[in-house]
Amino acid sequence: MSQLPNRTKYAVKDVLNDLKKIGPTPSILSKIGSQLIYYEWTCCRDLLSDDHPVTSNLQDLLQFMEHEYEQLLVTGELWRVKDTPNAALNDFLKGRSKEFLEYTLDRPAEHIRTLLEIAAKNRKEEIKQFKKLAKLVKKEIKEDKENPDLWNKLRLVLWMAEDYTESSEAFKKAKELGWSPETSALVAI
């Protein structure tokens, strides 16, 4: 995780580029959505209108941050080695207007930077915790090697620990054993 740049103002693209450096999990992205993007979206609704392109794109971003990102992970859409948080954020950004990406956020830069620094610190702690959890899940798998839900659990834990290669292999094994989003007990993380 690289150092976050100092900024005097933040455009939407700046926040998203800094989030890419953090490599957020769904919980971190949701927190930034609720603590920052929700406020910006409500300001845009008042300032620009409900149907303004920036407002609707901020609403899409909020929906992505609070719900869709997690759903992509839970339903197995993010499973290949290249399906990193950066790739998911880049996919969301595809085709978004320059007006939206360059829209300057209302909150002070210091406030936004503080939120992002907290997110980066939390992410470092998460990685440590998920690495420990991966070891425990691997022990569970030794006792029940044919359980597709355990293999999927391993995939999720490894993905959150930023081990995308091993995560992808665990998902392939889960699929071989019959895992599917329809039968999975997991609906959220």
Salt bridges, closest charged atoms under 4 A:
ASP14 OD1 - ARG7 NH1 3.36
ASP18 OD1 - ARG7 NH2 2.77
ASP50 OD1 - ARG45 NE 3.06
ASP60 OD2 - ARG96 NH1 2.96
ASP83 OD1 - ARG80 NH2 3.07
ASP91 OD1 - LYS94 NZ 3.09
GLU99 OE2 - HIS52 NE2 3.59
GLU102 OE2 - LYS13 NZ 3.69
GLU117 OE2 - ARG113 NE 2.85
GLU125 OE2 - LYS128 NZ 3.44
GLU126 OE1 - ARG123 NH1 3.27
GLU140 OE2 - LYS153 NZ 3.04
GLU162 OE2 - ARG123 NH2 3.81
GLU166 OE2 - LYS138 NZ 2.75
GLU169 OE2 - LYS172 NZ 3.22
